């Protein structure tokens, strides 16, 4: 399955994938709604997903497909290679991440890797993640000698972070935990301070590295 809002890009992907005759594109979708509706009829063997869709975010589709069947390999093909998009996509269930400037042969090879249990990632993104990991490790060492940031998350803060990692909003988390939205925001701020981060994706990444989640 291809989920790509640009018609020319989607057609080009389809032609390149089917040129080798090893794979067949079962369906192509240009909107989030169309892609989600199609899953009620048939699940793909592999899904190639763009993140920028006219009626939503490709990460929402990745999360939805993963909830249907977590064993289906999903690969992002996107222009966005920043940390936030990469981490969010992987957290949602993506096993691969290619930039759109990847050559056609790389796309087909990456599909084969996915089916064989691999996790193909474009070199620039792999380097970015490695740098992020090294930076995280350096901060981790620094936090061990800093009493203010040494404290681990409380049970309630951890609950808030776990719900946030699953994509729930402040309002939804507040209803789940029977607390106010302002209280959820307050817990979130404490989490950021304790983990020395500035965003949800960084908090999830850091908590995972520290073994908190």
C-alpha positions, 0 to 999 in steps of 0.5 A: 500500500502507498499513502502519498498525497502527491499524485505524481510522486505516488505514481512514480513510486508505484511504477518503480516498485512494480518495475522489478516484478517482485512486488505489486502495489495493491492500493494507492491513497492520497488522503488519510481518510481513504487509507484508513477506510481501505483497512476495513477491506484488506490489510497490506503486506507492507505500507509506504507512508508519507507524513504530510497528508491533506486531511491529517498526519501520516503518523496517525495512519501508522498508529492506526495500522499498527493497532490493526496488526502490529506485524505489518512492516511500515516504512515512512517515505517523507521530506521530513527528516527532523528528529521530531518526525522521525521519533514520532513515526518510530514510536507510532510503529514505523520500522523504516524511514526513507527520505524522498530523495532516495533512489528507486532501487533503494526503495525496492531494496528497503521493502525487501529488508522490511519483509526480512525483518530489517529496519531500513533508514536513510543514511542522513537520518541514521547519522542524525539518530546516532548523534542524538543518542550520543548527545543523550548519553552525555546528558545522562552522565551529566544528570547523574551528578546533578541532584536537581535532574537526578530524580526519576518520574513519579507514578502519576508523571509516568502515567501522563507520559505513557498516555502522551506516547500513545498520542492522546491529547491533554483533554483525553489524558485528563479524562483517563486520569480523572484530573483537570487539563491544567493538572496534565499540563503541570505534570508535563512541565515537571516531566520536561524539567526532570528529563531536561527536554523541550518536547514530547518526542524528546521526553519519550526518547529520553525516558526510554533511554533511561529505562523509565518507560 
